């Protein structure tokens, strides 16, 4: 029987003495084993595969995750793997056997093929999709832990209908270009969350996902409170997840619900061949088919045409994602890959705060959806991160138990499991932080020193809705992993993957503190005033001659004039107050350049508003006078005045909303309630955990935000100095569009940096955290600073000599990079180079953003 690959192969945890490969198939494999083939240079300088595999022991773990879904984690190791089924492969078991480093290693998965003898990957259709140029089998590269060099690709946020070119395409092209270049070929792919979007599923995919889930799992899953998920119309799940499951994602129209749906979504992300189903016959529905199945179909012809155009554009993006799934498959087959979750693998807002967590934990439907998402995450992502730890028998047996009818099996094994943080093998090893499943919660415990130096006062910030990203047990595990990952004399920094940035535009603090409430209140107030003005606009539209009608309207017009005067005065005062506060805060924290444009625009708008209001009120007064006179000869002047009022109402308030929205964009780009700075304890936990290792340098690789930037920081903790670099890539495939995208592009074009380093001083006194800017005199009851932190958002122009000739050097001195891409980090001694790679139409990659530090800039 011909074997059918569902997903994979994917290279997982790899060290100098073991290689693990993840593989999902339709039928079970008979005694699968992994063979590893070393390569040597030929006389022509090309790599040649040796005919004899390394004498390694091979064993495997197996999970039947559906009627037509068998998942394997297969090892080739120099030592026996505990609790694994041994494959019948000749080997010489010896701890001295190790995988060759800095040489390509080919691998094959072989299994018994019944009467046909043994079978392998090369017997499968589409085998060529797995191969890099110049190799006849998938290959990996194991870095030499003694070399003092680290090279890794990294990324996050890959959404099927997201905008931009897929960063996985850049990863594949980079590996293809440098497959035989062992000095520059990356040795790991680090994925920092949101590899699928379980909540934000496109209309054009949900039916395909449901059909494929039925083929793979073939189990009529029952969810508490949802009798038949398959019967839900396209777009109907928003209300179901909110009202039935107590989930809060704002983009949940087609939220995944069943384990099978989660599984099918991973398969579609990693294997383009399964978009037709197991035996063909499946496809995405057409635009008209989607339209007919919508939960709330449009009614008017204009709405129908608009909705069809929207669905058509979405379908084009999904089609592009389908094609780049082939690139994802090739990349994952040729580089050791490690993955941590963020929110979208399960649901947005997942464990947002104490209220959210306790409410969903009491909801049977919500718990089941979370458990289904976590089970699929374990099966497709977590299992291969650290096989010895994530292959516990209870975890492997939970999915079959669930499919046999034990509805609580997934909750017992995954929802109640919390030790998801892990570290990679090798030296240096990378620590992946879990910021989701074991959060802490604090109340009103942040204080900020405000005012001028010598006259500081303390203000309290309410952070009750912001999570402390790691509670005590999670911090203990994180610190333990950091300690285990310490480099052994190779002069490399501690490397940590954090699903959300520890530094960012939000870490400038003033945005969140000054802007959020005022901007939100101003926006709501404006909308309320506009709603109250709607009768006036309607009255103006309906007014006709003769003039006796105007007499009846005079008293109403006079009332509106009074309201407009009060409104204009309040609006101007609020704008002036906001302008001054923003200017003061920006100057105080030395970030005036970054927001100068918005401050000036707000000031110009305030001045223009005052002028326009004066002119409008003068016109309105003239209207009242004309109405009183009711003179036929003044009809033309009357109409002109009416037109002036209508134009003002149409333009001034639109401008007001636009300006408020632009100010809000600064907040939107900078502030995330789940960021490290939403609750300052999260940031302090990270700094103190890094400092506790005794390391002098650390590198953070961050995801979640959809723009790339670089940060350098110098921290003093208890007299010990720690230097931190943070690099953030944009979304792998979900670049920001719309108004926020315009803001990012504005910053990209017009802002070359945020000035000199910014300095903050942190204290922790019991359960309370404190923050002050440098130079402020603190209250007498405060002791010395426990943590002093200086940081700067950095950018450096690259040089062509340090970039491979195959890569177009298109580096610009930008502050940020909003385009979808894949990050590439290289650390050698004290030298750090970070590049953001964008695929080109010619099959190469270009550098869209680069940071190169021969030493630490702060």
N, C-alpha and C positions, 0 to 999 in steps of 0.2 A: 504494500500500500504506500503510495507516495505521501510523504510527510508535508504538512502545510505549516509554515511559520506564521504565527499570529503577530509576534513582535520580537524584535531583537535580531541577532545577538547584540547584547550591550555589555561592554567591558566594565566591570565594577571594581571593587577593592583590589588593588594591585600593589605588591611590595617586591622586595628582592628575593623572596622565597615562596610567593604564592600569587596566583592569578585566578580571579573569579569571573565567570561569564554568566549573564542572565539571559534566559531564552524562554519564550512562550510558544507552544505548539498546539495544534488542533487535537492530535492523537498523542497518547503517551509514548515516550521514548523507552526503548529497551536498553537498559544499562548505558546511559550516555556518559561519555568521558571527554575530557579536554586534553588535546595534544598540543604541545608548544614546540615550535620549530625556530631555532636560532638562525640568523642570517649573517653572512660574511660578505666582505667587499670582493667583487670580482676584479679581474685584471683591468677591466674598463672602468672601474670605479663605481659600478652599480652593485646594488645589494642582491645577493644570491641566497636563496633558501637552501639550507642543508636538508638532506633527505631523511635524516634520523632525528626524531623528536627527542627532547630532553627526557631523562629518566625520572619523571615526577610521578608521585602518587596522584590519583584522580578519584574524586568522590562527588556526590551531589545530594541536594535536598530537592524535594518535589512537593508541589501543592496542586491538587486538582481544584481549580477555582471556578469550574463550570462544566457542563456536559461536554463542551468542545473547547476547553481552555485548560491546558496543563502548563504550569510554570516551573522552571528549573533554575536553580543556582548551582553551577558546576565549578568545581575547583580543580586546578592543577597545582600541586603543592609539594614542597620538600618534606612535609611532615603530615601525619594522619590528622584529618579534621574530625574532631569529636562529634558524634551523633550524626555523621553523614554516611550515606550508603556508598560503600566502596565499589568502584567500577572495575571490571576485569581488564586491567591494563598492566603490561609488564613495567616494573619499576624497580629501582634500587633505592630503597628508603634510606636517606642519609641527610642529617641536618647540615652537612657541608655543601649540599647541592643548592645552588642559588640561581635565580634567573639572571642572565647576562644583562648588564646595564649599558645604557647609551648605545644600544644596537637594536634594530627592529626585531621584534619577536612575532612570528606568525602563529596563529592558533587555528585549530579546527575542532569542531564538536563531532564526535563519531558515536554511532549507536548500532545495535544489532538490527539488521534489516530483514529478519526472517530467512526465507530461502534465497534471498538475493545477497546474502553476506552482509558486511557492514556498510552503513551509509554515512554520509557526512554533509557538511554545509554545501560543498560544491555540487552535490547531487540535486540541489533545490533550484527551482525556477527563480530567476532574479538574483542569482548569486553575485553577478557582476555589480549589482547595486551596492554591495558591501565593500568593494575594493578601492583603495587609493591607487593613484597612478604608479606604475612601475612595480606593483606587487601582485602576486597571484593568489593571495589569501588576506584576510583581515590581519592587521598588525597593531602592535602597541609598542610603546617605548617606556622602559623603566629607567627613571633617572638615578644617577649615582648619588647616594646619600652623603658621600664624602666630598662631593665636588663643590659644595657651598654655593649651589645655584638652584633657583626655583623658577619654573616656567609653567604657567597655567592659563587656560581660557576660563572665563567666568561670565555669567549672565543670569537673568531672571525675567519673569513676566512675559510669557509667550502665549498670546491669545489668538485663537483661530481667526476671528474676524477683526483683529487689531490692525492698526495702520502701520505702514512702513514695510520695508523688506525684512525678511526673516533673518535674525541674527544667527540661526543655525546654518544658514547658507554661508555666512562668513566663516563660521567655525569649520565647516566642511572644506571650503576653499582654502583656508589657511592650512589645514592638515594635508590637503592634496598637494599644495605648493611645497610644503616643507616635510612631506612624509619621509624622504630619505635624508633630510638634513638634520642629523641627530643633535647638532648643537642648538638648533632653533625650533625643533619640533616640540610643541607643548607636551607635557607628561601628565596632565590632569585637566578635567573639565569640571568646574565647580558651579553648581546650579543652586541659586539662592532663593528659590520659592516661586510659586505661581506658574508651574509648568503646564497646568491646565487651568481653565476658568470654569469651575463647577457651577457657579452661580450665574455668570454672565455668558449664557449659551445662545448663539445666534438662532433666529427663527428658521434659517435654512438648514440647520444641522440637527435639530432635536429629533425629528422623525427618523433620520438615518441612524442616530445614536440609539434610539429605542429599538429599531429593527436589528442592528448589530448586537445589541445587548441580549436580545432574545435568542439569537443564533449562538452566541458564545456561552452564556450562562444557562439558557434554556430552563429557567426556573421562574415560575410565576411568583415573584417576590411580593409579599404582603407587608405594607407599612401601616403601623398603627395610625388610625385617623384618616388614611387615604386608601379607599377600597380598591381603586384601580388606577394607578398612575398613568397607564397607557391610554386611558380614556380622556385625559385632560387635553384641551385644545391648545394649539400653539399660542403661547403668551399668557396662559391661564395660571401659571404656577406662582406668579408674584403674590397674589392674594392667598394662595394655599400655604406658601412658606411663611407668610406673615401671620395669617389668622389661625392656622392649624398648628404650625411648627414653632411659632415664636421666633423665627429667624428675621434678621433685619436688613439683609442686603437690599440695596435700592435698585439693583439690576438683576432681578430674579425671575424674569418672565418665563424662562425655560430652565429653571434651576434643576440640576441633576438630583434625583431622589433615591433611586435604587442602586445597589451594589453593581448590578450589571451595567447601568448607565455610566457610572464612574469608570468602570473597566473599559467599556467601549470607547470612551473619550480619550483615554490614554492610548489605546490601540490606534485610533485615527490620527493622533498627534505624531505617532512614531512609525507608522507603516502605511504608505499610500496604496498598497495593493489590497488592503482590507476595506477601502471605500466602496468596493463593489460587493462586499459581503464574503462569506465563506465560500460560496459556490456561484458567485455572480448574482445579478439580478437586483442588487441594491444600488441606489443612487440618491443624490440630493434631489428634493422636489423642485419643480420649476417655480418661477415667480408666481404664476397664476395659481398653482397648487397650494403654495404657502398662503396666498391671499385668501383662498376659499376656506382654509382651516384656522384662520386667526380667531382668537377668543373674542376680540372686539374689532370686527371688520369695519373698514371705513364705509361711509354711506354716500356722500356726494361724489360726483364725478371727479372733481378737483382733488378730493381726499384720496380717492382710489388711485389716480395717476401719481400723486405724490408718494403714496405708500408703495406702489409698485416700483418707482424709481429707487426708493430707499432700500427695498428688499433686493433689487437688482444689484445695487452697489455693494451691499453686504455679501451677496452671493459671489461676486467677483473676488472679493477679499478672501472668502473661504476657499474658492478654487485655487487661488495663489498659495494659500496655506497647504492645501492638499499636495500641490507639486513640490513644495519645499519639505514636506514630510520625508521625501526621499533623501534630501540632504541631511535631515536630522538622523535618519536611520544610519547613513554612512558614517556620520561623525561619531555617533554613539558606539558604533562597532569598532572604532579605531583609536579610542582614547579612554583611559580609566575615568569613570564618571561618578561623582558623588552629589547627592541631592538632599536638600532640606525643604520642609514645607514653609509656606506662609499662610495667608488666609484663603486665597481663591482655590486652592486644591480641595477645600472643604466648603467654605462659605465666607463671604465678606463679613467683617465685624466679628469673626469667630473669637470667642472669649474676650470681647471688647472690654468689659469691665465686670465688676462683681454682680451688678444687677442682671446683665445679659447672661452671664454664666449660670447663675442660680436659676433664672427663669427657664432657660433651655434645658438645664439638667432635670427639671421637674416635668418636662414635656416629653411624652413617649415618642411622638413623631420627630421632634427635633433631635432627640438623642439617637434615634435610628438613622437619620440622615447624616449626622456627624460620624456615627460609627461606620456607615457605608463608605463615606469619604476617606476616613482614616484607614480602613481596611484596604481600600484600593491604593492609597498612598504607600502603605507598608509593602504591598505586593509588587508595585511597579517602581517604587523609589527607595524606600528605606531599607529593604531587605539586603541589598547588596552593599550598603554603606560600610557596615562593620559586621560581616557575616557571622562571626562567632557569637556576637551579642544579639543580633536581630533574627537569628534562626532558632530561637527557643521553640521547643515542641508545642507549647501552648499557642504560640503565634501561628505556627504552621498549620495547626489543626483547627483553628477557629473558623476559617472560611468554609471548609467542608462541613463542619458541624452546623454552621448557619444555613448552608444550602440544603442540609438534610432536615431542616425544620426547627433548629434551636435559634429562635429569634434574638435571644440575648447574648449569643456567643461572641458577636463582634464587639458589643459594648463591654463585655467582661475582659476581653483580651486587648482591645485597642483603645477604647475610650478611657479606660482606667489605667492605661500605661502612659508614663510620662517621660521616661528616660530616652527621649528621641535625640538629644544632643549627642554628637559623636566626634571622633577625630579620625583622620585618614592615616594609613600606615606610611612608613617612610620617614625620612628626616630631611627637611622639617615636615612634620605632620600638620595638617590644617584642622583647626577646631571649628565645627559648625554649631552655632548657638541656636537653642530652641527658645524662641520668644513668644510661643503661642499657648502651649498646653499647661504651663505651670507658672502662671503669673501671680504677682502679689497685688495688693490693693492698699492704697493709703487715702487719708482724708485731710484736705486742707493743710498740707504740711510743707508748702513751699513759701518761703519769704524772699522778697527781692528788695535790695537796697536801692532807694530812689533818691533823686535830688542831686545837687551839686556836691563836689568834694568839700568836706568840712561841714556839710549840712545834710547828711544822709538821713533818711527815715525808712522804716521798714513797712512794706506793703505785703499783704498776704494774698496768694493766688489760690483759688479753689481748683484742685486737681482731682476731685473726687471721681470724675468721669474718665480720668486717664489711668491706664493700667501701669503698674510697676512690672516691667517686662519679665523679670525673673523673681520668683519668691525664694525663700531661704534654701529649700532643698535643691532648686534648680541652680542657684548660685554656687552651692557646694559642688554639684556635679560639674558645672562649668569650670570652676577653679581646679578641680581635680583633673579634668581633661587638659586644661592649659598647662598644668604642671607636668603631665605625662608627655606633652608635645614639645617640651623644651629641646632646642637644638643642642647637639653634642659637639660643641667646639667648631661649628661650621660658620659662625659669625652671621647667621641669618636671623631675621626677626621672627617673633611669634606671628602666625598668620591665622586670622579668624574670619569666618564668613558670618555676617549678621544680616538677617533678612530685611532689616530696615536701617538706614544710615544713623550712625551716632553723631555725625556732623552734617550740616546742610545749611540751606538758607534759613531754616527754622532755628538753627542754633544761635543766630544773632539775637534771639530772645525778644527784641523790641517788637517784632512783627506780631507775635502771638499776644504779647502783653498789652500793646497799645491799640492795635488795629482791629482785633476780632470783634469785640463787643460793639465798638463805635460804628464800624462799617456795617455790621448786621443790623443794628438799630436804625441807622440812616437809611439803609435799603428798605426795611419794612415800613419806615415812616413815609418815605417817598411813595411807595406803592399804595399806602393807605390814602395819601393825599390825591394821588391820581385817580383812585377809585371814586373819591368824593367829588372830583371835578367832572366825572363822566356825564352827569346830567347837564352841566353847562355846555359841554361839547355837543351833546345831543340837541340841546335847545338851539345852539347856534346853527347846527346843520338844518334844523327844521324851520328856522325863521324865514318868513316870506313877507313881502309887501302886501297889502297897504300898511300904512304906519299906525293905524289904530291898534294893531296887535302889539306894537312896540310899547305903547303906553302901559298895557297890562303887564308887560315884562320888566318894567323899570325897577320896581321894588326888588324883584329877584336879582337883577343885575347888581343893584347896590349891595345886597348881601354877599354876592360873590366877590365884589371888589374888596370888601372888608376881609374876607377869608384869604384872598390872594395876597393882600398886604401882609397879613400876619404870617402866612406861609412863606412868603419871600424873605421876610425878616428873619424867621427862624432858620430857614435854609442857609442863608448867608452867614448867620452866626455859627451854625454847626460846621459849615465848610471852613470858616476862619479858624475855629477852635481845632479842628482836625489838622489843618495845614500847620498850625503852630506846634501842635504836639508831635506830629510826625517829624517836623524839622528839628525840634529839640532832641527827640530820641535818636534820630539818625546821627546828629552831630555828637551826641554823648557817647555813642558806641562806635564812632568813626566809620559809619557806613553811609555817609551822606551821598557819596557819589553813586551808589547803587540805586538810590531811590530819588535822586535829585529830579529826574525827569517827571516823576509822578507828583512830587511836591509842587513843582512849578506848574504842572498842568492843573492841579487842583486850585492853586492860587489864581491862575488865569481864568478858570471856570468861575470862581467866586466873583472876580471883578466883572466878568462878562455877565454873570447872573444879575448883579446889582444894576448894571447898565440896562440890560434887557427888561428887568422888572420895572425900572423907572419909565422906560419907553412904553411898556405895555400898560402900566397904570395910567399914564397920560392918555394913551389911546382909549382905554376903557372909560376914563372920566369924560372924554369927548363924546363917547358913545352915549353915556348917560345924559349929557347935555343935549345931544341931538334928539334923543328919544323924547326929552321934555319939550323941545321946540316943535318937533314933528313938522318940519318944513320940507315940502316936496323938492325944493331946489337943492337940498343937502343930501339927497338920496345917494349920490355917488360917494360922498365922503363917509356916509354911514356904512356903505358896503366895504369900503377900504378899511375902515376901522374894524369891522367884523372879521375881515380876512386877516388883519394883523393879529388879532387875539387868537384866531385859530392856528396861525402859523407859529405863534409863540408857544401855545400849548403843545403843538406837535413836535417842536424842535428842542425847546429848552428842557423839558422833562426827559426827552430821549437822551439828551446830552448829560443830564444829571445822572440818569441810571447808568449810562456808559462809563462815566467817570467813577462812580461808586463801584461798578463791576471791575474796573481796572485796578482800583485800590484793593478790592477783594482778591484779585488775582495774585497779588503779592503774597497775601496770606495763603491762598490755595496752593501756590507753588512752594510755600515754605513751611506750612504748619500741618502736621498730621497728629491727630489725637493719640495715635499709637506709636509715635516716634519716641526716641530716647529722651527728648526734651519736654514732652508733654508732662511727664512726671520726672523731675530732676533726679529722683532716686535711681531711675533706670540708668542715667548717664553716669552717676557716681558709682553704681554697682559695677559697671563695665570698667571704668578707670581703675577702681580699687582692685578688681579681680585681675586685670592685666598687671598692675604694679605688684601684686602679691606673688607673681611668678619670679620676681627678681630680674625679669628681662629689661633690657635697656631700650628695645625697639619693638614695635608691633605694627602690623599691617592689617587693616580692616577692609574686606571686600563686601560691599553693600548692594542690596537690590531694592525693590519696591518702588522707589521714585522712578519716573520715566524721563530722566535726563541725567547725563553723565557729567561728573565734575570731580575735582581732586581737592583734598584738604591735607594740610600738614599741621601737626600740633606738637607742642612740647608741654608736658605735664610734670609738675612736682608733687609727689605724694609722700608725705611723711619724710621729706628731705631727700627722697630718691627721685631721680629724673627719669622720665619715660617719654620717648618720642613716638608719636603715632602718625601713621599715614593712612588715609582712607581714600579708596578709589571706588567710584560708583559708575557702573555702565548704565546706559539707557535701557529701556525695555528691549528684550530680544525680539519681540514683535508686538508692540502696543504703544507706538510713539504717540505723544500727545498732539492732538489737533485742536481746532477751535480757538477760543479766546485765550486759554491757558497756553496753547502752543504758540500763539502770537506773542505772548509775553516772553516765553522762553527764547523765541527767535530775536526779540528785541534785546534781551540781555546778551544773547550770543553776539549780536552785531555791535552793540553800543557800549558794553561794559567790559573793560579789559582786566578787571580785578576789583577787589573790595578794599583797596588801600593796604596799609600796613597790618601787622598782626594785631589781633584783638585779644585782650587779656580779661579773664574772668577769675574770680576767686570764690571757691566753694567751701562750705562748712557743713558738717553733719553733727548736730547736737541732739543725741537721743534719736527720736523718731522724726525730727524736724531737719529739713535741708534749707540751706541759705545760699544766696547768690548775690554777688555785688560786682560791679565793674571796677577795674583797677583805678586807683586814685581816690576812691571814696573813703571818707572817714566813717568808721563803723561805730555803732552804739557801744557804750562802755562795757556792757555786760557780755560782749562777744570776745572770744579768745582769738588766737592767731589762726591763720588760714590753714586748713588741713590739706586742701588741694588748690594749687595755683595752675591755671591753664592758659597758655597762649596758643592761638591758632590763626591760620589764614587760609582762605580759599585760594588755591594756587593754579597757575597755568604757565606752561613753558613752551616756547616754540621748539619744534624738533629739528633735527638735522638729517639730511638724506643719507649720510654715511652710516647712521645707526639703524637704518631700516633696510630690510631685504629688498633687493632690486625688483623682485616680483610685486612689491607693494608700492603703489603710487603714493608719494609723500605729499599729502594734501593737508598738512597740519596748519591750523590757523590759531592765533593767540586768543582763543575764546575762553570765556569763563565756564560755559556749559555746552553740552552737546545734546540736543533734543531728539535726534534721529535714532531709530532702532539700530542696534549694533550688538557686537559681542566684544567683551573686554579681553585683553591679553596682558598679563602681568609678568614681568621678569625681575627677579631680585638676585643680585650678585654682590656679595659683600655689603658695602655701604651704598651701592648704586641701585637705584630703582627706576624702572621704566614701565609706564602704563600706557597702553594704546587702546583706542576704541576702533574696532574694525567694522567696515561697511562693505557688503559685497558689491562687486561691479558687474555690469552686464556682460563683460568679456570673460567672466569666469575667474576673476582675481578678487583681491580685496584692497581697499584703500584705507588709510588711517585718517579718520575724521577728527580725531582729538588725541593729543599726546602730552604726557607729563614725563619729563626726564630729570631726575635729580642725581647728580654725581655725589651729593651729600645731603644732609637734612637741611631744608631751608629755614626752619624755625627752631 
